[in-house]
């Protein structure tokens, strides 16, 4: 009977959560029995009610390990992605600035208009006196004796061989060095919950996703911000970083970088990739009922135990009955209800091993019989605030160069 009463209240909670009109029930308004209403809509839901105990914790852990093994055995790297840098080659592109040094021929080293080269109006403007030679929009450069050369798509060794071959017509055994002074043609963007979202150039050193996030100043960490002593509650969720390449999005778990999940390699980035580090505001649980600080709480890097979130909410209020504590999970699809007696020392240990999932609702009851009006008064304003906060707080930060 205890769980049946709880279920009736939880169905009311579910119906309230899916209200989008913003209206609330006025005093005296007739409300149909939630069980009948669900049945009328053709969506009869029977939530699974389970007591949190050592056996349940063990079964969940065993199931998770079994799922990891299945993923490991069926793991295939996403097409086009690699973390093997052995074959990495940088290809020259438009707007790159190239430095060319010809030994014993200073007039051919990054030649300028004043180095004895013709200063006719036909001379391109892409010859710089100090930085080198800029690759034009067509992927070409102009070089003395040789004229216009197509360099876009070539590697540095390939360009050195090409220039050496062409200059050999005019010079005996020319000794040439080619390098890139400015990498401007290829870039990736890192956005979201990082210290300084920015566009990062790709260079002749492979740029991995981990390096790219480091170059932004790193993820936003939860806890005390040393710059202003402000406690950060909204921070990076490193378990769900994405790389968007064209029409393909790949998930990366930067807390592990282990391949068995099939989602966590330290991939080498390519031109045009967009790396998004989500905020943990998308991974919230909601603590309602008789606690001292009810509200939404963010999961940090994929882990938040029931015991921790009770502590974050400053514990149970004086009016609470901790033996009637419930966790509602997946209420939009197939709701599950977990119950735990948090007055028991043994259950407190179990609560430290029971990890919550995004959108879980922890409800601390004041008594065995939960009042309808109490649930409504807590849930309605909380969900309104949550919906507004999530919609306004998870926007992508502005990029900096």
C-alpha positions in Angstrom: 0.0 0.0 0.0 2.9 2.4 0.7 4.2 2.0 -2.8 0.8 2.2 -4.4 0.1 5.6 -2.7 3.6 6.7 -3.8 2.8 5.6 -7.3 -0.4 7.6 -7.5 1.4 10.7 -6.4 4.3 10.0 -8.9 1.9 9.7 -11.8 0.5 13.1 -10.8 4.1 14.3 -10.8 4.6 12.9 -14.3 1.5 14.5 -15.7 2.5 17.9 -14.2 6.0 17.7 -15.7 4.7 17.3 -19.3 2.4 20.4 -19.0 3.7 23.0 -21.3 1.0 25.6 -21.2 2.3 27.1 -17.9 -1.1 27.0 -16.2 -1.6 25.5 -12.7 -4.6 24.0 -11.0 -6.8 26.5 -9.2 -8.2 25.7 -5.8 -11.3 23.6 -6.0 -10.7 22.6 -9.7 -11.7 19.0 -10.4 -8.8 16.8 -11.3 -9.4 13.4 -12.7 -7.8 10.4 -11.2 -4.3 10.3 -12.8 -4.5 6.5 -13.2 -7.8 6.9 -15.2 -6.4 9.8 -17.2 -3.3 7.7 -18.2 -5.6 4.8 -19.2 -7.8 7.1 -21.3 -4.8 8.3 -23.2 -4.0 4.8 -24.1 -0.7 4.9 -22.3 -1.0 2.6 -19.3 2.3 2.7 -17.4 3.2 0.4 -14.6 6.3 1.7 -13.0 8.8 -0.8 -11.6 9.2 -0.3 -7.9 12.4 -1.6 -6.3 14.0 -1.4 -2.9 17.6 -0.2 -2.9 19.6 -2.9 -1.2 22.9 -4.7 -1.7 21.5 -7.2 -4.1 20.2 -4.4 -6.4 23.5 -2.6 -6.3 25.3 -5.8 -7.3 22.9 -6.6 -10.1 23.3 -3.1 -11.6 27.1 -3.3 -11.4 27.0 -6.7 -13.1 24.7 -5.4 -15.8 26.9 -2.4 -16.5 30.0 -4.6 -16.8 28.2 -6.9 -19.1 27.2 -4.0 -21.4 30.7 -2.7 -21.5 32.0 -6.2 -22.6 29.4 -6.2 -25.4 30.5 -2.8 -26.6 34.1 -3.8 -26.4 33.6 -6.9 -28.5 31.6 -5.0 -31.1 33.7 -1.8 -31.1 34.4 -0.3 -34.5 36.2 3.1 -34.9 34.1 5.7 -36.7 34.9 6.0 -40.3 37.5 8.6 -41.1 38.7 9.1 -37.5 42.1 8.1 -36.3 44.4 8.7 -33.4 47.5 7.2 -35.1 49.8 10.2 -35.8 52.4 8.1 -37.7 51.0 8.9 -41.1 50.1 12.5 -40.3 51.1 15.0 -43.0 50.2 18.7 -43.1 49.0 19.9 -46.5 49.6 23.5 -47.5 46.6 25.6 -48.2 45.4 29.1 -49.1 46.5 31.9 -46.7 49.4 29.9 -45.3 52.7 31.9 -45.2 55.7 29.9 -46.5 59.3 30.6 -45.7 61.8 29.6 -48.5 65.5 29.7 -47.8 68.1 29.2 -50.6 71.6 28.8 -49.1 74.2 31.2 -50.5 71.5 33.0 -52.5 70.0 35.6 -50.1 68.1 37.3 -52.9 66.0 34.1 -53.3 65.4 33.8 -49.6 61.8 35.1 -48.9 62.4 37.4 -51.9 61.0 41.0 -51.8 60.6 43.7 -54.3 64.0 45.2 -53.2 66.0 42.1 -53.5 66.8 42.5 -57.2 63.6 41.0 -58.3 61.6 42.8 -60.9 59.4 45.5 -59.4 56.9 45.5 -62.3 53.2 46.0 -61.7 52.8 42.3 -62.6 54.6 41.3 -59.4 52.1 39.7 -57.0 51.4 41.3 -53.6 51.8 38.0 -51.8 55.6 38.4 -51.3 56.4 39.6 -47.8 59.7 41.1 -46.7 59.8 39.3 -43.3 57.0 36.7 -42.9 57.5 34.8 -46.1 55.3 34.2 -49.1 51.6 34.0 -48.7 49.6 31.4 -50.6 46.9 33.1 -52.6 43.2 32.2 -52.8 43.9 29.9 -55.8 46.6 28.0 -53.9 49.5 29.5 -55.8 52.7 31.4 -54.9 55.0 33.5 -57.2 58.7 32.8 -57.0 61.7 34.3 -58.9 62.9 32.4 -62.0 60.1 29.9 -61.6 57.0 32.1 -61.8 53.7 30.9 -60.4 53.6 27.6 -58.6 50.6 25.6 -57.5 51.4 24.7 -53.8 48.0 24.0 -52.3 47.7 20.3 -51.3 51.5 19.8 -51.2 53.4 18.7 -48.1 56.5 20.6 -47.0 58.9 17.9 -48.3 57.0 17.8 -51.6 57.2 21.6 -52.1 60.9 21.5 -51.3 61.5 18.9 -54.0 59.5 20.8 -56.5 61.3 24.1 -56.0 64.7 22.4 -56.0 63.9 20.7 -59.3 62.7 24.0 -60.9 65.6 26.1 -59.6 68.1 23.4 -60.7 67.7 24.8 -64.2 69.2 28.1 -63.1 71.4 27.1 -60.1 73.8 24.3 -59.6 72.8 22.0 -56.8 70.5 24.5 -54.9 70.2 23.8 -51.2 66.7 24.7 -50.2 64.8 24.7 -46.9 61.0 25.2 -46.8 58.9 25.8 -43.7 55.6 27.4 -42.8 55.6 30.6 -40.7 51.9 31.0 -40.4 49.2 28.2 -40.4 46.1 30.0 -41.6 44.4 27.6 -44.0 43.0 25.0 -41.7 41.2 25.5 -38.4 38.9 23.8 -35.9 36.5 25.4 -33.5 36.2 24.5 -29.8 32.9 25.8 -28.2 30.8 25.3 -25.1 31.9 24.9 -21.5 35.6 25.7 -21.8 37.6 28.5 -20.3 38.0 30.4 -23.6 36.1 29.1 -26.6 38.2 29.8 -29.7 39.2 28.8 -33.3 42.5 26.8 -33.3 44.8 26.5 -36.3 45.9 23.1 -37.5 49.7 22.9 -37.8 52.3 20.4 -38.8 51.9 18.9 -35.4 48.8 16.6 -35.1 46.0 18.4 -33.1 44.1 15.9 -30.9 40.8 16.6 -29.3 42.5 16.6 -25.8 45.2 19.1 -27.0 42.5 21.3 -28.6 40.6 21.6 -25.3 43.8 22.3 -23.4 44.6 25.2 -25.8 41.3 26.8 -24.8 42.5 27.0 -21.2 40.8 23.7 -20.3 37.3 22.8 -19.2 35.4 24.7 -16.6 35.9 22.8 -13.3 33.2 22.5 -10.6 34.1 23.8 -7.2 35.8 27.0 -6.1 37.0 29.2 -8.9 40.5 30.4 -7.8 40.2 33.6 -9.8 37.2 35.0 -7.9 36.5 32.5 -5.1 33.1 31.8 -6.6 31.8 28.3 -6.3 31.1 27.0 -9.9 28.1 24.7 -10.1 27.8 24.8 -13.9 30.9 23.3 -15.4 32.0 21.0 -18.2 30.6 17.6 -18.7 33.6 15.7 -20.1 31.8 12.5 -20.6 29.8 13.7 -23.6 32.1 15.8 -25.7 31.3 15.7 -29.4 33.3 16.2 -32.7 31.1 17.3 -35.6 32.8 16.5 -39.0 30.5 17.3 -41.9 27.3 15.5 -41.2 28.8 13.0 -38.7 29.0 13.6 -35.0 31.2 11.4 -32.8 30.9 11.2 -29.0 34.1 11.3 -26.8 34.4 10.6 -23.1 37.4 12.6 -22.1 37.4 11.2 -18.5 38.6 7.9 -19.8 39.9 8.1 -23.4 39.4 4.3 -23.5 38.2 2.6 -26.7 36.1 -0.2 -25.2 33.1 2.1 -24.9 33.5 2.9 -28.6 33.2 6.6 -27.8 36.4 7.7 -26.3 39.5 7.8 -28.5 41.8 10.9 -28.6 41.0 11.5 -32.2 43.2 13.7 -34.5 41.2 16.7 -35.7 40.8 17.9 -39.2 40.0 21.2 -40.9 36.4 22.3 -40.2 35.8 20.1 -37.2 33.7 21.6 -34.4 34.4 20.3 -30.9 31.6 21.0 -28.4 32.1 20.5 -24.6 28.6 20.5 -23.1 27.7 22.0 -19.7 26.6 19.7 -17.0 23.5 21.7 -16.7 22.1 19.3 -19.2 22.8 16.5 -16.7 20.7 17.5 -13.8 18.8 15.7 -11.1 16.0 17.3 -9.1 15.8 17.1 -5.3 12.3 17.8 -4.1 10.4 17.5 -0.9 11.5 17.7 2.7 15.2 18.7 2.3 16.8 22.0 3.4 17.8 23.1 -0.1 15.5 21.5 -2.8 16.2 22.2 -6.4 18.2 21.0 -9.5 21.7 19.7 -9.0 24.2 19.0 -11.7 26.0 15.7 -12.3 29.7 16.3 -12.5 31.5 14.1 -15.2 28.9 11.4 -15.2 28.9 10.6 -11.5 26.6 11.7 -8.6 25.7 9.3 -5.8 22.3 9.6 -4.0 24.2 10.2 -0.8 26.1 13.1 -2.3 23.0 14.8 -3.7 21.3 14.6 -0.3 24.4 16.2 1.2 24.4 18.9 -1.5 20.8 19.7 -0.6 21.9 20.2 3.0 20.2 17.1 4.3 16.7 16.4 5.4 14.6 19.0 7.1 13.2 18.6 10.6 9.8 17.7 9.2 11.1 14.9 7.0 10.8 11.2 7.3 14.0 9.9 5.6 12.7 6.3 5.7 10.3 7.4 2.9 12.8 8.6 0.2 12.1 7.8 -3.4 13.9 8.1 -6.7 11.8 8.4 -9.9 13.7 7.5 -13.1 12.7 7.8 -16.8 9.3 9.1 -16.1 8.6 10.0 -19.7 9.0 6.5 -21.0 8.9 3.6 -18.6 9.1 5.0 -15.1 11.0 3.2 -12.4 10.6 4.0 -8.7 13.3 3.2 -6.2 12.7 3.4 -2.5 15.2 3.6 0.3 15.1 4.0 4.1 17.8 6.6 4.7 17.3 6.5 8.4 19.1 3.2 8.4 23.0 3.3 8.6 23.2 0.4 6.2 21.1 2.2 3.7 23.4 5.3 3.9 26.2 3.1 2.7 24.1 1.8 -0.1 23.1 5.4 -1.0 26.8 6.1 -1.6 26.9 3.3 -4.2 23.6 4.2 -6.0 24.5 6.6 -8.8 21.8 8.9 -10.2 21.1 9.5 -13.9 20.2 12.8 -15.6 16.6 13.8 -15.0 16.2 11.6 -11.9 13.9 13.0 -9.3 14.8 12.5 -5.6 11.7 13.0 -3.5 12.0 13.2 0.3 8.6 12.6 1.9 7.4 14.1 5.2 5.3 11.1 6.0 4.1 7.8 4.7 1.1 9.6 3.1 2.2 12.2 0.5 -0.2 15.1 0.0 -1.2 16.0 -3.6 -1.1 19.8 -3.0 2.4 19.5 -1.5 3.8 17.8 -4.6 2.1 20.3 -6.9 3.4 23.3 -5.0 7.0 22.0 -5.1 7.1 20.6 -8.7 5.3 23.4 -10.6 7.6 26.3 -9.8 10.6 24.1 -9.8 10.0 22.8 -13.3 9.1 26.3 -14.6 12.5 27.6 -13.3 14.3 24.6 -14.6 12.9 24.9 -18.1 13.7 28.6 -18.3 17.2 28.0 -16.9 18.1 25.2 -19.2 16.9 27.1 -22.3 18.9 30.2 -21.4 22.0 28.8 -19.8 23.3 26.2 -22.2 23.9 28.5 -25.2 27.3 28.2 -27.0 29.8 30.7 -25.9 31.2 33.3 -28.4 34.4 32.2 -30.1 37.7 34.1 -29.7 40.6 33.9 -32.1 
